[in-house]
Amino acid sequence: MSLPSTSNATGAHLSITVDELMNLRLVALGKSRPSLIIRNGLVLALHTNEILPRDVVISGRHIAAITPWNHFPTVDHEIEARGKYISPGFIDTHLHIEYTKLVPGELARLSVPKGTTTVLADANCIANVLGEKGMDFMKETRTPLRIFQQVSHKVPGGAPDIELGGVTIPTEVLARRVTQSFAATLGESNPFSLDKASAEKQTAALQAGKRITGHTALLKNEPLWAYAAGGIGDDHNAHQPEDVLERLRLGLMLTVMSGSMNSNIQSVFSDPSLYKTGLNHMSFCADDKFAEDLHGQGHIGYNVRESIRYGVDPVQAYRIATLNAALYYRIDHVVGSVTPAKLADLLILDNLEEARPSTVLINGRTVAENGTALFENTDPVPEFALNTIKVHGTFFDPATYRTYPKKPNATYAYVQAVEMYDGYFKRAFHYKLHTHASEGYLLPEIEHDVLKLVVIDRHHATTHHGTAFVRGFGLKRGAIACTTNCENQNLVVLGTSDEEIAFAAKAVHGLGGGFVAVADGQILGSVELAVAGCMSREPWEDVARKSRELDDIVCRELVKEKREKTMKVPFMILSFVGLVGVPDLGVTELGMVHTGEQKLIDVVLEEEILHVQDERDFVDSSALTKDALEPVPQPLCAVRAQLALPEQTCVREEEEPTQLLLPGGGGLPIIHTSVNTPNTAAGT
């Protein structure tokens, strides 16, 4: 009898063969010898939330049987697991490998020994640099790590009238890729863009039986409902319990994120009993997590440990990390449980609470012991992934970055600015900046942490660049720069002056991509990311060490504060200032973007701001205290409103530092002014 051709169902390329299946039957019957037996272990039976005393009988790549202890006679290869637990390998349900700064093979060397054996990876970063061939590079590795792709939805990240990006992948190409067996989902989409192209990609995914990864940002009510109506299947942004419940009620898988910028674990699991059976509709992800944090904290094992610490039942925590993920993303026929016919991707652990495996098996073979990989990374880096940084020479000249008031001869101007909070979330605020005494351009205000940021085209060597003023980084001198601006991987620089910005741009260009910190004409530290400008060719150990050293330099030399008093991960947050899929504002190589409307707006305002604060402007003002306000200078009207003082106050700020800011998310009404989209021709 002829057999049907290979399916494009998710994981079909890993499916069992006829010969393997026949042999598994014989092994389970006791008529053929297993290749391995894990003896006397405590198996996590996640379908029934039990821990059972069992042997795990393995034949080749697969589990043949789960039997009572010592049911089958001794075989040549056995692992003694008395007193230890046996779990499926952990699954990361949403990861951008590029933001680890590691190529896939080095991520495997770092994460597999910690128990993460499968990742669902959105190669959005490299897709925006190298297109489809970059996506192909990110799904292949000779190491044991299993990579399913979340086919990048946004290439480029936004519409061409707000950002250009490096390449454009046609909708029909992405729609074809999402039907393939290596694709677990369509990648996350911009929640503020509900155009026809996104509908075509989402329809293709649903028709192919694939999930659609979500990114709900701070959406509520109608915008959230409309986003979910597009078939969005999961969300890694919600963390307040009421928002988590709302998404679970909409049928979304809640992928509980813990990355380098922030962790949602404590907030989500502040009271696990709230969710009842909703816990079976949660999984874990890292999203954006640097190599040094994967090393220091762990990968999905960290999520497991922390969730148990905050009250999740240990067996339930392991189910969230394994079976829940496999079931929802339709890969449970190959991974996700210690049951017959599944691939033998297994963890042997001394205790459940620590979630640190002493032994890791993939395909029935031991690949790591006691936190150390037993394999090397031999993956080649293709030549096309190197030398991708192309920056126009004008960006090495400080004059390129001058920003002027709209009124001639003005000594100050108000700007629409951005404050970073809670990782990559951004509040809009208006700020009064003064001009250079003789040349008339606007100056950053270092004393109050309002610095200049520029996003520069690094793909086509054009003169396109966008400017913003940003609070939250705390630099007292110098500049920092990186070539990992989300999502289009442009060059982004934050500095205390135009001179420092120009020098940093030149430094990172000379590096060939990566992170740099500069001051006073000197390169203080760097991390080279030669692979598409977002990953290193070096071993993960070197990347982690150099990254920690660079962060220390930023704290010591530029911020001049102790590490615990500074921004946690300045280079990652720098990468996300420009993101147009997170409110309130974004910045691209074409300018500042109103994220809610996906339109370009002016940074410098036409007129002086005269703003009346009222109770509608503030979120949870009753929770604020005077002490909470002291670190951030604010005008009197903001203080009165936040402390619920009775009168409204109309304030025209003169000599005081001017910040009109909304706490807790959602900044001031954003001023709309006319913006002419730049000519998009190369070199203009």
VEXDREN-2710 file (C-alpha; in Angstrom, 1 decimal):
% VEXDREN-2710
k/r/px/py/pz
1/MET/0.0/0.0/0.0
2/SER/1.4/3.4/-0.9
3/LEU/1.7/6.0/1.9
4/PRO/0.6/9.6/1.7
5/SER/3.2/12.2/1.0
6/THR/4.7/14.1/3.9
7/SER/2.2/16.6/5.5
8/ASN/2.9/20.2/6.2
9/ALA/1.3/20.0/9.6
10/THR/3.5/21.5/12.3
11/GLY/6.2/19.1/13.3
12/ALA/5.5/16.7/10.4
13/HIS/9.2/16.7/9.6
14/LEU/9.9/15.2/13.0
15/SER/7.2/12.6/12.8
16/ILE/7.7/8.9/13.4
17/THR/8.5/6.6/10.5
18/VAL/6.8/3.2/9.8
19/ASP/9.9/1.3/10.8
20/GLU/10.3/3.3/14.1
21/LEU/6.6/2.7/14.9
22/MET/6.8/-1.0/14.3
23/ASN/9.9/-1.2/16.5
24/LEU/8.3/0.8/19.3
25/ARG/5.4/-1.7/19.4
26/LEU/7.8/-4.6/19.7
27/VAL/9.8/-2.9/22.5
28/ALA/6.6/-2.2/24.4
29/LEU/5.6/-5.8/24.0
30/GLY/8.9/-6.9/25.4
31/LYS/9.8/-8.7/22.1
32/SER/12.6/-6.3/21.2
33/ARG/15.4/-4.8/23.3
34/PRO/15.2/-1.1/24.2
35/SER/18.1/1.2/23.4
36/LEU/17.9/2.8/26.9
37/ILE/15.9/2.5/30.1
38/ILE/15.8/5.2/32.7
39/ARG/15.3/3.3/35.9
40/ASN/13.4/4.0/39.1
41/GLY/12.4/7.5/38.4
42/LEU/9.5/9.7/39.4
43/VAL/7.7/10.5/36.2
44/LEU/5.6/13.6/35.8
45/ALA/2.3/12.4/34.4
46/LEU/1.1/15.8/33.3
47/HIS/-2.2/14.7/31.7
48/THR/-3.4/13.7/35.2
49/ASN/-1.2/15.9/37.4
50/GLU/0.4/13.0/39.0
51/ILE/3.9/11.9/40.0
52/LEU/4.3/8.1/39.3
53/PRO/7.1/5.7/40.1
54/ARG/8.0/4.5/36.7
55/ASP/10.8/3.4/34.3
56/VAL/11.0/5.2/31.0
57/VAL/11.7/2.7/28.2
58/ILE/13.3/4.2/25.0
59/SER/13.9/2.9/21.6
60/GLY/15.9/5.1/19.3
61/ARG/14.5/8.6/19.2
62/HIS/11.2/7.8/20.9
63/ILE/9.7/6.7/24.2
64/ALA/8.4/3.1/23.8
65/ALA/6.7/2.6/27.2
66/ILE/6.3/3.9/30.7
67/THR/6.4/0.9/33.0
68/PRO/6.4/0.0/36.7
69/TRP/9.9/-0.1/38.1
70/ASN/12.0/-3.0/36.9
71/HIS/9.3/-4.4/34.6
72/PHE/11.7/-5.1/31.8
73/PRO/15.1/-6.9/32.2
74/THR/18.4/-5.1/32.2
75/VAL/19.7/-3.7/29.0
76/ASP/23.1/-2.5/27.9
77/HIS/22.4/1.2/28.4
78/GLU/20.6/2.4/31.5
79/ILE/20.4/5.6/33.6
80/GLU/19.7/5.2/37.3
81/ALA/17.2/7.9/38.4
82/ARG/16.2/6.7/41.9
83/GLY/14.8/9.6/43.9
84/LYS/14.9/11.9/40.8
85/TYR/12.1/13.3/38.7
86/ILE/11.6/12.8/34.9
87/SER/10.0/15.6/33.0
88/PRO/9.6/16.5/29.3
89/GLY/12.0/19.1/28.0
90/PHE/11.0/22.7/28.5
91/ILE/9.4/24.6/25.6
92/ASP/9.9/28.4/25.1
93/THR/6.7/29.5/23.2
94/HIS/8.0/32.9/22.0
95/LEU/11.6/33.8/21.6
96/HIS/13.6/36.2/19.4
97/ILE/16.9/34.3/19.2
98/GLU/18.6/37.4/17.8
99/TYR/18.1/39.3/21.1
100/THR/20.1/36.7/22.9
101/LYS/23.0/38.0/20.8
102/LEU/23.8/34.4/20.0
103/VAL/23.5/32.3/16.8
104/PRO/21.2/29.3/17.2
105/GLY/24.0/26.8/17.9
106/GLU/25.4/28.9/20.7
107/LEU/21.9/29.4/22.2
108/ALA/21.7/25.6/22.2
109/ARG/25.0/25.3/24.1
110/LEU/23.7/27.7/26.7
111/SER/20.0/26.8/27.0
112/VAL/19.8/23.0/26.4
113/PRO/21.9/22.2/29.5
114/LYS/19.4/24.3/31.5
115/GLY/16.5/22.2/30.2
116/THR/15.0/24.2/27.3
117/THR/15.0/21.7/24.5
118/THR/12.4/23.4/22.1
119/VAL/11.9/27.0/21.1
120/LEU/9.2/28.7/19.0
121/ALA/11.3/31.5/17.5
122/ASP/10.3/34.6/15.6
123/ALA/13.2/35.6/13.4
124/ASN/11.8/39.0/13.0
125/CYS/15.2/40.8/13.5
126/ILE/17.2/38.9/10.9
127/ALA/14.2/38.8/8.5
128/ASN/14.3/42.6/8.4
129/VAL/18.0/42.6/7.5
130/LEU/18.4/39.6/5.2
131/GLY/14.8/38.6/4.2
132/GLU/13.8/35.0/3.6
133/LYS/17.4/33.6/3.6
134/GLY/17.9/35.1/7.0
135/MET/14.8/33.3/8.3
136/ASP/16.1/30.1/6.8
137/PHE/19.5/30.5/8.6
138/MET/17.7/30.9/11.9
139/LYS/15.6/27.7/11.7
140/GLU/18.6/25.3/11.1
141/THR/21.1/24.0/13.6
142/ARG/23.3/20.9/13.8
143/THR/22.9/21.0/17.6
144/PRO/20.2/19.2/19.4
145/LEU/18.0/22.3/20.0
146/ARG/14.6/22.0/18.3
147/ILE/13.5/25.2/16.6
148/PHE/10.0/25.8/15.3
149/GLN/9.6/29.1/13.5
150/GLN/7.0/31.8/14.2
151/VAL/7.0/33.1/10.7
152/SER/7.8/36.8/10.9
153/HIS/4.7/38.9/10.3
154/LYS/6.3/42.3/10.0
155/VAL/9.0/42.7/7.3
156/PRO/9.3/45.6/7.4
157/GLY/7.9/46.3/10.8
158/GLY/5.6/49.1/9.8
159/ALA/3.9/50.6/6.7
160/PRO/6.2/52.3/4.2
161/ASP/4.9/55.7/5.1
162/ILE/6.3/55.4/8.6
163/GLU/9.4/53.2/8.2
164/LEU/11.4/51.6/5.4
165/GLY/13.4/48.8/7.0
166/GLY/16.1/46.7/5.3
167/VAL/14.0/44.4/3.1
168/THR/10.4/43.7/2.2
169/ILE/9.1/40.1/2.1
170/PRO/5.9/39.9/0.1
171/THR/2.7/38.8/1.8
172/GLU/2.4/35.8/-0.5
173/VAL/5.9/34.6/0.6
174/LEU/5.0/34.8/4.3
175/ALA/1.7/33.1/3.6
176/ARG/3.5/30.2/2.0
177/ARG/6.1/29.9/4.7
178/VAL/3.5/29.7/7.5
179/THR/2.0/26.5/5.9
180/GLN/5.3/24.6/6.2
181/SER/5.9/21.9/8.8
182/PHE/8.7/23.9/10.5
183/ALA/6.2/26.8/11.2
184/ALA/4.4/26.6/14.5
185/THR/2.7/30.0/14.2
186/LEU/2.5/33.2/12.2
187/GLY/4.7/35.7/14.1
188/GLU/3.5/38.6/16.3
189/SER/1.9/41.5/14.5
190/ASN/1.5/45.2/15.1
191/PRO/-1.7/45.5/17.2
192/PHE/-2.3/49.0/15.8
193/SER/-2.2/47.9/12.1
194/LEU/-5.3/46.1/10.9
195/ASP/-4.6/46.3/7.2
196/LYS/-5.5/43.9/4.4
197/ALA/-2.0/42.5/4.2
198/SER/-2.1/41.4/7.8
199/ALA/-5.5/39.8/7.2
200/GLU/-4.2/37.9/4.2
201/LYS/-1.3/36.5/6.3
202/GLN/-3.5/35.7/9.2
203/THR/-6.1/33.9/7.0
204/ALA/-3.3/31.8/5.4
205/ALA/-2.1/30.7/8.9
206/LEU/-5.6/29.8/10.0
207/GLN/-6.4/27.9/6.8
208/ALA/-3.2/25.9/7.3
209/GLY/-4.1/25.0/10.9
210/LYS/-1.5/27.2/12.4
211/ARG/-1.7/29.5/15.4
212/ILE/-1.1/33.3/15.3
213/THR/1.2/34.8/17.8
214/GLY/-0.1/38.0/19.5
215/HIS/1.3/41.1/21.0
216/THR/-1.6/43.0/22.6
217/ALA/0.5/45.8/24.2
218/LEU/-2.0/47.7/26.4
219/LEU/-5.1/47.1/24.3
220/LYS/-8.5/47.1/26.0
221/ASN/-12.1/46.8/24.8
222/GLU/-12.8/47.4/21.1
223/PRO/-9.1/47.5/20.0
224/LEU/-8.4/44.3/21.8
225/TRP/-11.6/42.6/20.5
226/ALA/-10.7/43.6/17.0
227/TYR/-7.2/42.3/17.4
228/ALA/-8.5/39.0/18.7
229/ALA/-11.0/38.8/15.9
230/GLY/-8.1/38.5/13.5
231/GLY/-7.4/35.0/14.9
232/ILE/-4.7/36.0/17.3
233/GLY/-4.0/33.0/19.5
234/ASP/-1.8/34.1/22.3
235/ASP/-0.3/37.1/24.2
236/HIS/2.9/37.7/26.1
237/ASN/2.2/41.3/27.2
238/ALA/-0.6/41.0/29.7
239/HIS/0.6/40.7/33.3
240/GLN/-2.0/42.4/35.5
241/PRO/-4.4/39.6/36.7
242/GLU/-7.5/41.4/35.3
243/ASP/-5.8/41.7/31.9
244/VAL/-4.7/38.1/32.1
245/LEU/-8.3/36.9/32.8
246/GLU/-9.6/39.0/30.0
247/ARG/-7.3/37.4/27.5
248/LEU/-8.0/33.9/28.8
249/ARG/-11.7/34.6/28.5
250/LEU/-11.1/35.6/24.9
251/GLY/-9.5/32.2/24.3
252/LEU/-5.9/33.4/24.1
253/MET/-3.0/31.3/25.4
254/LEU/-1.2/33.5/28.0
255/THR/2.5/33.1/27.4
256/VAL/4.0/34.2/30.7
257/MET/7.1/36.2/29.8
258/SER/10.3/36.7/31.7
259/GLY/13.0/38.5/29.7
260/SER/15.9/40.8/30.3
261/MET/13.8/44.0/30.4
262/ASN/11.1/42.7/32.8
263/SER/9.4/39.7/34.1
264/ASN/5.6/39.1/34.3
265/ILE/5.8/36.1/36.6
266/GLN/5.2/37.8/39.9
267/SER/2.4/39.9/38.7
268/VAL/0.6/37.1/36.8
269/PHE/0.9/34.6/39.7
270/SER/0.2/37.1/42.5
271/ASP/-2.9/34.8/43.1
272/PRO/-2.8/31.7/40.9
273/SER/-6.2/30.5/42.3
274/LEU/-7.8/33.4/40.3
275/TYR/-7.3/31.5/37.0
276/LYS/-8.7/28.1/38.0
277/THR/-8.5/25.9/34.9
278/GLY/-7.1/28.9/33.1
279/LEU/-3.7/27.7/34.3
280/ASN/-4.0/25.0/31.6
281/HIS/-4.1/27.8/29.0
282/MET/-0.7/29.3/29.9
283/SER/2.8/28.6/28.7
284/PHE/6.2/30.3/29.3
285/CYS/8.4/32.4/27.1
286/ALA/11.6/34.5/27.3
287/ASP/10.7/36.8/24.4
288/ASP/13.8/39.0/24.5
289/LYS/16.6/37.8/26.9
290/PHE/20.3/38.5/26.6
291/ALA/22.8/35.7/26.8
292/GLU/24.2/37.0/30.2
293/ASP/20.7/36.8/31.7
294/LEU/20.0/33.3/30.2
295/HIS/23.3/32.3/31.9
296/GLY/22.7/34.1/35.2
297/GLN/19.0/33.3/35.7
298/GLY/18.2/30.5/33.3
299/HIS/15.9/30.0/30.4
300/ILE/12.4/28.5/30.9
301/GLY/13.7/26.8/34.0
302/TYR/13.7/30.3/35.6
303/ASN/10.0/30.8/34.8
304/VAL/9.3/27.4/36.4
305/ARG/11.2/28.2/39.5
306/GLU/9.7/31.6/39.9
307/SER/6.1/30.5/39.3
308/ILE/6.5/27.8/42.0
309/ARG/8.0/30.4/44.3
310/TYR/4.9/32.6/43.8
311/GLY/2.5/29.7/44.6
312/VAL/1.9/27.7/41.5
313/ASP/1.8/23.9/42.2
314/PRO/5.0/22.4/41.0
315/VAL/3.4/19.8/38.7
316/GLN/1.2/22.5/37.3
317/ALA/4.3/24.7/36.7
318/TYR/5.9/21.9/34.7
319/ARG/2.7/21.4/32.7
320/ILE/2.8/25.1/31.8
321/ALA/6.4/24.7/30.6
322/THR/5.7/21.6/28.6
323/LEU/2.4/20.0/27.9
324/ASN/0.3/23.2/27.7
325/ALA/2.7/24.6/25.1
326/ALA/2.7/21.4/23.1
327/LEU/-1.0/21.0/23.1
328/TYR/-1.8/24.5/22.1
329/TYR/0.8/24.8/19.4
330/ARG/-0.1/21.4/17.9
331/ILE/3.2/19.7/18.5
332/ASP/2.0/17.4/21.2
333/HIS/2.4/14.4/18.9
334/VAL/6.1/14.9/19.0
335/VAL/7.1/16.6/22.3
336/GLY/5.6/17.9/25.5
337/SER/5.0/14.8/27.6
338/VAL/6.6/11.6/29.0
339/THR/4.3/9.3/27.1
340/PRO/4.7/6.6/24.4
341/ALA/5.6/7.5/20.8
342/LYS/6.8/11.0/21.8
343/LEU/10.4/12.0/21.1
344/ALA/12.6/11.2/24.1
345/ASP/13.4/14.9/25.0
346/LEU/13.6/14.4/28.7
347/LEU/15.0/16.1/31.8
348/ILE/16.2/14.3/34.9
349/LEU/16.0/16.5/38.0
350/ASP/17.0/16.2/41.6
351/ASN/14.0/18.2/42.7
352/LEU/11.1/20.0/41.1
353/GLU/11.4/23.4/42.8
354/GLU/14.9/24.1/41.5
355/ALA/14.1/23.1/37.9
356/ARG/17.8/22.5/37.2
357/PRO/18.2/19.2/35.3
358/SER/21.2/17.0/36.2
359/THR/20.8/15.2/32.8
360/VAL/19.2/16.3/29.6
361/LEU/18.2/13.9/26.8
362/ILE/17.1/14.8/23.3
363/ASN/16.2/12.1/20.8
364/GLY/16.9/9.5/23.4
365/ARG/20.6/10.6/23.8
366/THR/22.3/12.4/26.7
367/VAL/23.2/15.8/25.4
368/ALA/24.0/17.6/28.7
369/GLU/25.0/16.8/32.3
370/ASN/25.2/19.0/35.3
371/GLY/24.6/22.2/33.4
372/THR/27.3/21.5/30.7
373/ALA/26.6/20.7/27.1
374/LEU/28.1/17.5/25.7
375/PHE/28.0/18.8/22.2
376/GLU/29.8/21.6/20.2
377/ASN/28.4/24.3/18.0
378/THR/29.6/23.5/14.4
379/ASP/27.0/25.6/12.6
380/PRO/28.6/27.7/9.8
381/VAL/27.8/31.4/9.6
382/PRO/27.0/32.2/5.9
383/GLU/28.9/35.0/4.3
384/PHE/25.7/36.8/3.3
385/ALA/25.0/37.4/7.0
386/LEU/28.2/39.4/7.5
387/ASN/29.1/43.1/6.6
388/THR/25.5/44.3/6.7
389/ILE/26.1/47.7/8.3
390/LYS/25.8/50.5/5.6
391/VAL/25.8/54.0/7.1
392/HIS/25.9/57.3/5.1
393/GLY/29.0/59.4/6.0
394/THR/26.8/62.4/6.9
395/PHE/26.0/60.7/10.2
396/PHE/29.6/61.1/11.4
397/ASP/29.1/64.9/11.4
398/PRO/27.4/66.4/14.5
399/ALA/25.7/69.0/12.4
400/THR/23.5/66.3/10.9
401/TYR/21.6/66.0/14.2
402/ARG/20.8/69.6/14.9
403/THR/17.2/70.1/15.9
404/TYR/15.8/73.7/15.8
405/PRO/12.7/75.5/17.2
406/LYS/10.0/76.2/14.6
407/LYS/10.0/79.9/15.5
408/PRO/13.0/81.9/14.2
409/ASN/15.3/83.1/16.9
410/ALA/13.4/81.3/19.6
411/THR/15.4/80.6/22.8
412/TYR/13.4/77.5/23.6
413/ALA/10.8/75.1/22.2
414/TYR/8.5/72.4/23.5
415/VAL/9.1/68.9/22.2
416/GLN/7.0/65.7/22.2
417/ALA/9.2/63.4/24.2
418/VAL/9.3/59.8/25.4
419/GLU/9.8/58.3/28.9
420/MET/10.6/54.6/29.2
421/TYR/9.0/52.5/31.9
422/ASP/8.4/48.9/32.7
423/GLY/10.8/47.6/30.0
424/TYR/9.8/48.8/26.5
425/PHE/6.6/50.7/27.4
426/LYS/6.7/54.4/26.7
427/ARG/4.8/57.5/27.9
428/ALA/4.5/60.6/25.9
429/PHE/5.3/63.9/27.6
430/HIS/5.9/67.5/26.5
431/TYR/9.1/69.2/27.6
432/LYS/10.6/72.6/27.3
433/LEU/14.1/72.6/25.9
434/HIS/16.4/75.6/25.5
435/THR/18.6/76.4/22.6
436/HIS/22.4/76.7/22.1
437/ALA/23.3/80.4/22.9
438/SER/24.9/81.2/19.6
439/GLU/23.8/78.5/17.1
440/GLY/20.1/78.2/18.1
441/TYR/19.6/74.4/18.0
442/LEU/17.9/72.6/20.9
443/LEU/20.0/71.1/23.6
444/PRO/19.4/67.9/25.6
445/GLU/18.8/68.6/29.3
446/ILE/21.2/66.2/31.0
447/GLU/20.3/67.5/34.5
448/HIS/16.7/66.2/34.1
449/ASP/17.6/63.2/32.0
450/VAL/16.1/64.4/28.7
451/LEU/18.6/63.1/26.1
452/LYS/18.6/63.0/22.3
453/LEU/17.9/59.8/20.5
454/VAL/18.3/59.2/16.7
455/VAL/17.4/56.2/14.6
456/ILE/19.6/56.0/11.5
457/ASP/19.1/53.9/8.3
458/ARG/21.9/51.3/8.4
459/HIS/20.7/49.1/5.5
460/HIS/20.9/51.4/2.4
461/ALA/23.3/54.2/3.4
462/THR/20.6/56.9/2.9
463/THR/20.4/60.0/4.9
464/HIS/17.1/59.0/6.5
465/HIS/17.0/59.4/10.3
466/GLY/14.4/60.1/13.0
467/THR/15.0/62.1/16.1
468/ALA/13.4/62.0/19.6
469/PHE/14.1/63.2/23.1
470/VAL/14.0/60.5/25.7
471/ARG/14.0/60.1/29.5
472/GLY/14.9/57.1/31.5
473/PHE/18.5/56.3/30.7
474/GLY/20.3/58.7/33.1
475/LEU/23.5/59.3/31.1
476/LYS/25.6/62.2/32.5
477/ARG/28.1/62.1/29.6
478/GLY/28.8/60.3/26.3
479/ALA/26.5/58.2/24.2
480/ILE/25.5/54.6/23.7
481/ALA/24.6/53.0/20.3
482/CYS/23.4/49.7/18.9
483/THR/22.4/48.2/15.6
484/THR/19.4/46.2/17.0
485/ASN/16.7/48.8/16.8
486/CYS/13.4/46.9/17.0
487/GLU/12.0/46.0/14.6
488/ASN/13.9/47.0/11.5
489/GLN/17.4/46.6/13.1
490/ASN/18.5/50.1/12.3
491/LEU/21.2/52.0/14.1
492/VAL/20.0/53.7/17.2
493/VAL/22.1/56.2/19.2
494/LEU/21.3/57.9/22.5
495/GLY/23.5/60.7/23.6
496/THR/24.2/63.8/25.7
497/SER/25.2/65.9/22.7
498/ASP/25.2/65.8/18.9
499/GLU/29.0/65.4/19.0
500/GLU/28.8/62.3/21.2
501/ILE/26.0/60.9/18.9
502/ALA/28.1/61.4/15.8
503/PHE/31.1/59.7/17.4
504/ALA/29.1/56.7/18.6
505/ALA/27.6/56.3/15.1
506/LYS/31.0/56.2/13.6
507/ALA/32.3/53.8/16.3
508/VAL/29.5/51.2/15.8
509/HIS/29.9/51.5/12.0
510/GLY/33.6/50.7/12.4
511/LEU/32.7/47.8/14.6
512/GLY/30.6/46.2/11.9
513/GLY/27.5/46.2/14.1
514/GLY/26.8/45.7/17.8
515/PHE/26.8/47.8/21.0
516/VAL/29.2/50.6/21.9
517/ALA/29.6/53.1/24.7
518/VAL/31.6/56.3/24.0
519/ALA/32.6/59.5/25.8
520/ASP/34.9/62.5/24.9
521/GLY/36.1/61.0/21.7
522/GLN/36.9/57.6/23.2
523/ILE/35.4/54.2/22.7
524/LEU/34.9/52.9/26.3
525/GLY/33.6/49.5/25.5
526/SER/31.8/47.4/22.9
527/VAL/30.3/44.1/22.0
528/GLU/30.7/43.1/18.3
529/LEU/27.6/41.6/16.7
530/ALA/28.9/40.8/13.2
531/VAL/26.1/38.4/12.2
532/ALA/23.4/40.7/10.6
533/GLY/24.4/43.3/13.1
534/CYS/22.4/41.5/15.8
535/MET/24.3/38.3/16.7
536/SER/27.8/37.4/17.6
537/ARG/30.0/34.7/16.1
538/GLU/31.7/34.2/19.5
539/PRO/31.0/31.5/22.1
540/TRP/28.2/32.4/24.5
541/GLU/30.6/32.6/27.4
542/ASP/32.6/35.4/25.7
543/VAL/29.4/37.3/24.7
544/ALA/28.0/37.1/28.2
545/ARG/31.3/38.3/29.8
546/LYS/31.8/41.2/27.4
547/SER/28.2/42.3/27.7
548/ARG/28.4/42.4/31.5
549/GLU/31.6/44.4/31.2
550/LEU/29.9/46.9/28.8
551/ASP/26.9/47.4/31.1
552/ASP/29.3/48.1/34.0
553/ILE/31.1/50.7/31.9
554/VAL/27.9/52.4/31.1
555/CYS/27.0/52.5/34.8
556/ARG/30.4/53.6/36.0
557/GLU/31.5/56.0/33.3
558/LEU/28.3/57.4/31.7
559/VAL/25.6/57.2/34.3
560/LYS/28.0/57.4/37.3
561/GLU/25.8/55.4/39.6
562/LYS/26.0/52.0/41.2
563/ARG/24.6/49.2/39.1
564/GLU/21.5/48.7/41.2
565/LYS/20.5/52.3/40.8
566/THR/20.6/52.4/37.0
567/MET/18.5/51.1/34.1
568/LYS/18.7/47.4/34.2
569/VAL/19.5/46.6/30.6
570/PRO/20.2/49.9/28.8
571/PHE/21.1/48.4/25.4
572/MET/18.0/46.3/25.2
573/ILE/15.8/49.1/26.2
574/LEU/17.6/51.3/23.7
575/SER/16.7/48.8/21.0
576/PHE/13.0/49.2/21.8
577/VAL/12.6/52.9/22.2
578/GLY/11.7/53.1/18.5
579/LEU/9.2/50.2/18.4
580/VAL/6.0/51.4/16.7
581/GLY/3.9/48.5/18.0
582/VAL/4.0/49.7/21.7
583/PRO/2.4/53.0/22.9
584/ASP/2.6/55.9/23.1
585/LEU/5.3/56.9/20.6
586/GLY/7.8/55.2/18.3
587/VAL/10.8/56.4/16.3
588/THR/11.9/55.1/12.9
589/GLU/14.4/56.2/10.3
590/LEU/11.6/58.5/9.0
591/GLY/10.7/60.2/12.2
592/MET/8.5/60.1/15.3
593/VAL/5.4/57.9/15.1
594/HIS/2.1/58.2/16.9
595/THR/1.7/54.4/17.6
596/GLY/-2.0/54.5/18.1
597/GLU/-2.6/56.0/14.7
598/GLN/0.5/54.8/12.9
599/LYS/1.3/58.2/11.6
600/LEU/4.4/60.4/11.6
601/ILE/4.3/63.4/13.8
602/ASP/6.6/66.3/14.6
603/VAL/9.0/66.2/17.5
604/VAL/9.2/70.0/17.9
605/LEU/5.8/71.6/18.6
606/GLU/4.6/74.7/16.8
607/GLU/3.5/76.6/19.9
608/GLU/4.1/76.8/23.6
609/ILE/2.1/74.3/25.6
610/LEU/-0.8/75.5/27.7
611/HIS/-2.4/72.5/29.2
612/VAL/-5.2/72.1/31.8
613/GLN/-4.9/68.9/33.8
614/ASP/-8.1/67.2/34.9
615/GLU/-8.9/63.9/36.5
616/ARG/-9.3/62.1/33.1
617/ASP/-5.6/62.6/32.5
618/PHE/-4.4/60.3/35.2
619/VAL/-4.4/56.6/36.0
620/ASP/-4.8/55.4/39.6
621/SER/-3.9/58.8/41.1
622/SER/-5.1/57.6/44.5
623/ALA/-2.2/55.2/44.7
624/LEU/0.4/57.9/44.3
625/THR/2.1/59.7/47.2
626/LYS/4.3/62.8/47.4
627/ASP/7.3/60.6/48.1
628/ALA/6.7/58.7/44.8
629/LEU/6.8/61.9/42.9
630/GLU/10.1/63.3/44.2
631/PRO/12.5/61.5/41.9
632/VAL/10.9/63.0/38.8
633/PRO/10.5/66.8/38.5
634/GLN/7.0/67.7/37.4
635/PRO/5.0/70.9/37.1
636/LEU/2.6/72.0/39.8
637/CYS/-0.5/71.0/37.9
638/ALA/0.7/67.4/37.6
639/VAL/1.5/67.2/41.3
640/ARG/-1.9/68.6/42.3
641/ALA/-3.8/66.1/40.1
642/GLN/-1.7/63.1/41.2
643/LEU/-2.3/63.9/44.9
644/ALA/-6.0/64.5/44.2
645/LEU/-5.9/68.1/45.4
646/PRO/-9.2/69.9/44.9
647/GLU/-8.5/72.7/42.4
648/GLN/-7.5/72.3/38.8
649/THR/-4.6/74.5/37.8
650/CYS/-3.7/75.9/34.4
651/VAL/0.1/76.3/34.3
652/ARG/2.4/78.1/31.9
653/GLU/5.9/76.9/32.7
654/GLU/8.8/79.3/32.5
655/GLU/11.9/78.7/34.5
656/GLU/10.8/75.4/36.1
657/PRO/11.7/72.1/34.4
658/THR/8.7/71.4/32.2
659/GLN/7.3/67.9/32.1
660/LEU/3.6/67.2/31.6
661/LEU/3.5/63.4/32.2
662/LEU/0.9/60.8/32.8
663/PRO/1.9/58.1/35.2
664/GLY/1.0/54.4/34.8
665/GLY/0.8/54.4/31.0
666/GLY/-0.8/56.7/28.5
667/GLY/0.9/60.0/28.1
668/LEU/-0.4/63.5/27.3
669/PRO/-2.7/64.0/24.3
670/ILE/-0.2/63.9/21.4
671/ILE/0.0/67.0/19.4
672/HIS/-0.6/66.4/15.7
673/THR/1.3/68.5/13.2
674/SER/1.9/68.1/9.6
675/VAL/4.8/65.9/8.6
676/ASN/6.2/65.5/5.1
677/THR/7.3/61.9/4.5
678/PRO/11.0/62.0/3.3
679/ASN/11.9/61.0/-0.2
680/THR/12.7/57.3/0.1
681/ALA/15.3/57.1/-2.7
682/ALA/18.7/55.9/-1.7
683/GLY/21.2/58.5/-0.8
684/THR/18.6/61.3/-0.3
END
